[in-house]
Amino acid sequence: MVPYAQGGSATDQIDYRVESTNPLVTPAGESSASLLVTIAHDTVLEPNEAVVLTLQPPANAVLGTQMEHTLTILDDD
């Protein structure tokens, strides 16, 4: 199990939604897991925003070298 933190300039549940559980669970026998992020579509004119997902120390697992991932939500209005 790998917990993760959310940050950045985008607002959770308004600009985006993380569809994966927290902590992220890797199925038995697997060496990786996916974290699904859904971007909300709105009609608000706003600047590009960032979602920062940071993997935290796991239980019974070892993380790779990249623990922070930044997604940029481009304004499409």
WOZINOR-V28783 format. One line per field, one symbol per residue. ss: DSSP state (@ for helix, = for strand, . for the rest). phi: phi as a letter, one per 20 degrees, with the letter a starting at -180 (. if undefined). Layout:
# WOZINOR-V28783
ss = ???
phi = ???
This chain:
# WOZINOR-V28783
ss = .=.====....=...===.....=............===.........=======............======....
phi = .cfbddboefdfmdebbeeefcffdeggnddbbddecdeedcdefbfgcdddddfdgedlbcefeeddcdddeefde
